[in-house]
Amino acid sequence: MNSAPTSLAAIAARVEARLRDFLAPEQERWAHFDPELTEPITHISRLVLAGGKRLRPAFCYWGFVGAGGDADDPMVTNAGAAFELMHAFALFHDDVMDDAASRRGHATSHAVFAERHRQQRWAGEARRFGEGVAILVGDLAFVYSDMMMAGAGPEVWAIWNELRIELNVGQLLDIIGSVRNERSLQRAEQICRYKSGKYTIERPLHLGAMMAAPQRADELLPALSAYGLPLGDAFQMRDDVMGAFGDVALTGKPVGGDLREGKPTPLMARAVAAATPAQAEVLALVGSGRLTDDDVARVQQAIIDSGALAELETTIERLASEATVSIATAPITAEARDELVALAEYVSQRQV
């Protein structure tokens, strides 16, 4: 497993400290108002402080520093915290949409609150209660992320708003693609880019750069996109590999989660396009309902035998190389270029 750049840990530590400083008084404030509000805010804290890669804060930081920003400016740390809270919002909602049972090794929030409803024998349907609370907890995280962006300029807010629209568009396309059992490579790559790639790498770079040098937008944004778009695609494709083959002990999610949910991924699109009739019959299990562990293993083998996994690995390597070549000539500081090269290797080869 390739290791994370050392700078990633330092950036993560700063962001985590800021999140603690922000969330602790919020939890105290609302617990004092009503003790029932303690646990929902605890769920936000647990999710954003339970680790995670902190990639969005890192890309925002290097976009900021690369464009000439002061590394010690608290504004970029606030932006990093905002990204983590916004990502938490997406995860709370994503877990509801996917009916996921676990996240980062813990029971998902909607599952926790649904079980609470069942244990207490409250009125109504436990599932709806759990999902309703989890959605509201996600909405709280969304509002908190905006609060962390207070004081940013109009150029920054324009990017912040656009990235959130893109994220929601990608999630919507993902849901539609799943229920239609779509296996178009073009659509799968479109979902891949908008659901995750752009808001993980390209837009954080843009936002950081505009915090530091909004007057250089015409120069900086295209150069950062030339790196961020291919690497964002590689990032999500690596996620797709982990979603189909990942080790639960590393990912904290069920083995073959994307296969069980019928996700319209580039990996599945490639597998279906290259499959023999016998392999296609096995792959048709994806999206057909509840897959057993044996079904997942058979689908995994069919993906491998079709050549799709090897082809996707080659594509990930090509995209990461394209990003690395592009950033070498970007009009940013040498330190930022070096760190972004290291991050490109890390995000394209990671196993968690």
N, C-alpha and C positions, 0 to 999 in steps of 0.2 A: 504494500500500500504506500503510495507516495505521501509524504508528510506536507502539512500546511506550511506556507511561508511564516517565518517567525513574526513578521509584522502583524499577521492576522490575530494572534493572541493578544498583542498590545492594544489593537483597535477594539477587540471584543471586550477587554477588561474595562476600557474607558466607557464604552457604550453600556455595559452591564451596570457599572456604578451609577451612571446617569439614570438608567431605568429604575434602579432601587431608590434613588433619591426622589424620583418623581412619583413612583407608585406607592411607597410607604405612607406618605401623608394622605394620599387619595383613599387608601384602604382605611386608615384611621378615621378620616372625615366621614366616610359613608357608613362605617361600622358604628360610629357614635350616633349617626342619624337613625340607623336601624340595623341591629345585629344580623338580620337576614341578608344584608348586602355584603357581609364579610366574605362569604365563600365565592360568589361570582368574581369579585376583584382578585381574590386569591388565585382563581383559575388563570386570570391574565398573567399575574406575576409568575405563577408556576411555569406557564408555557414560555414566556419570554426570557426567563432566567434559568431554564432547564438545559442550557447548552445551545446547540445549534451552531451552524457554521459561521454566522455573522458575515456572510458574503456581501450582502447589500450594503451594510455600513462600510465594508472594506473598499468596495468599488466606488462608493460615494466619496470616501476619504481620499483615495488616490486620484479621482477626478478633480477634487478640490485642491489638493497639494500639487498635483501635476500642472494645474492652471495658475499656480502662484499663490495659493492660499496659505495662511499661517497654520502650521500643523497643530498649534496649541489653541486655536480659535474654538471656543465652546460651541459655536454655531454648527460646526461639522459633526461634533459629538451628538448634539441635539438631533440633527438630521439622521444620523445613524440609529438613534433610539426610535425616531419616527418610523424608519424602515422596519425595525423589528416589531413595533406595535401594529403597523399596517400588515405585515406578514402574518402576525398572530390573528388578526381579523380574518384574513383569507383562510387560515388553517381551521379556525373554529367553524366557519361556514362550509369549508371543503369537507370536513369530517361529517357534518350533517348531510351534505349532498351525497357523499359516498357511503353513508351509514357505516363509517369506520369504527372499529371497536377499540383501537389503540393508536396512540401518537407518542413517539419518543419513549416507548416503553411503559406508558401509563394509559389507563382507561381514558377514552375521550370524554370531553365534558358533557356532551348530550347523553352518553351512556351513564355517566355518574348521576346526573340529575334524574334520568328516567328510573334508575334503580332506587334512588331516594324516594321518588313518588310511589313506587311499588311497595317499598318497605313501610312507608307511613300510611299506606292505603288511602291516599288522597283522592279527591273526586276527579273525574275525567280520565283521559288516556295518558298513561305514563310516557309513551313514546313522544306524543305531541308536546307534553310538558318539557321533557328533556331537550327536545330540539328547539323549542321556543326559548328556553333559558340560554342555550348555547348560542343561538343567533343573537340574542340581546347582549351577551357577553362579548361576542365578536364586534357588535356595533359599538360597544363601549371602547374597545381597543382601537377601533377606527377613529372615533372622536379624539381619543388620547393622542393618536398619531398626528392629527391636525394640530393639536395644542403644542406639540413639540416643534412644529414648523413655524410658530409665531415669530414674526420679525423678518421672515425671508422676503426677498424682493419679488416683484411681479414675474420676472423671467423664471425664477425658481418655482413659483406657484403654478405657472403654466405647465411646466414639466411634471410637477407633482400631480396635478389634476389629470394630465394626459396618461401618465403611467397607470393611474388607478382605473381610468376608463378602459385602457388596453387590457388590464388584468381581468376585469369583469367580462369584457367581450370574449377573451380567451376561455374563461370558465364556462360561459354560456355555450360557446361552440363545442367545448368538451362534453358538456351534458347532452347536447343534441347529437353529437357524434356517437356517444355511448349507446343511447337508446336506439339509434338507427343502425348500429353495428357497422359503421362506416369503416372502410379499409382503403380509402383513397390516400395515396402518399402525399399528394398536394395538400389535401385538407389536414392530414395528420401533422405535416410540417408547419402549416399555418397555425394550428392550435398550439403546437409545441412552442412556437415563437411568441404568441400573444399570451398564452396562459402563464408562462414562466420566464422564458428567455429574455424578453425585453425588460421586464420589471426587475429581473435579478441582476443584470449586468449593464445593458446599454443605458437605461434610464437613470440608475444610480450614478453612473459616470457623468451623464449629462447634468444631473442635478448638482453634483459636487462642483463641476466646472463652472456652472452658472452662478453658484454661490460665490465663487472666487473672482470670476472675470466675465460678467454678463456682456460686456462690450466686445468680447472675442467670440461670440456665438457662431458667427459664420465660419470662423477658422477652426474652432474646437469641436463643435458638434459632429460634423461629417467625419472627422478623423477618429473620434471616439466611437462612432457608429460602425466604422469599418472594422474595428476590433470587437465591439460589444455585440453586434448582431450574430456573426458566426460563432463566437464563443458562447453566447446565450443559447443558440441552437444546440451546440455541443453539450452544454450544461444540462438542458432538458432531456436530450437523448441519453445522457449518462443516467439521469433519473429514471428514464424508461427502462434501461437495462436493469437497474436496481429494483424497479417496480415489478419486473418479471422474474428476476433471478436473485434478488438481494437476500442476504442472510438476516433473519429476524433479530439475531443477537446484535447486529451492527446497525440496522435501520430502525429497529423498534416498531416495525410494521409487519403484518402477516406476509408470509412467503407467497409470492405470486399475486400480490394485491391488485395490480393493474389487470392481470388476466382474469381474476375473479370478477372485477368490475366491468370488464369489457371495454377498457379505455381505447380510444382511437389513436394509437401511438404510431410513430414512424417504424418502430420495430415490428409491430403486427402487420402494418401495411406491406412492408417488405416481405415478411414471411408468407402472407397470403398470395402475393404476386408471384413468388418463386416456388410455391408448394407443388408437390406431386399430388395426384388425386388422393392418395392415402394420407398424406400429410394434411391436405385441405380438410379432410373429414375430421381429423383430430382438432385442427385449428378452429373448426366451426363450433367447438364446445365453448370457446370464449364468447361471452355475451349471451349464452343460452340459459343462464340461471346459475344456481349454486354449483360451483365446481368442488369436487372432493380433492383431497391431497393427491390422490393417484391421478386424477384428471389434470391437475396442475403440472405434475411431473411429466405426463405424456405430452402436454402442450409445449412445455419447455424443451423437450427433446425434439419435437417437430420443428420448433423455431430454429434450433441448432442445426438439425439435419437439412433444413431448407437453405441454409447458408445466410439467413437474414442476420443472425447475431454477428457473424464475422464481417458482413457487409456494413452493418451499422458501426462496428468498432473502427473500421477503416474510415467511415464518414466522420466520426467523432475526431479521429486523429487529423484528418484533412482540415476540418473546420478550426480546430485548435491551432494548427500550423498557420492557417490563413490569418487568424487573429494576431498571432505572434509576429508575423511578417508585417502586418498593417501597423501595429503599435510602434514598431521600430522607427517609423518616420513621422509619428504624430508630434505636433508642436507642444509638447509637455516636457516637464523636467526629466532629466536622465534617471533620477531616483524612481520616479513614478513609472517610467517605461520598464525598468528592471523589475519592479514589484508586480506590474501587470503581466509581464512574461511569466513570472513564477506562479501567479494566480491562474493563468491560463492552463499551465500544466496540472495544477492541483485540481481545478474544477472539472477538467475533462477526464481525469483518471481516478477520481475519488471513489471510495466504496461506501461512504456514508453521506 
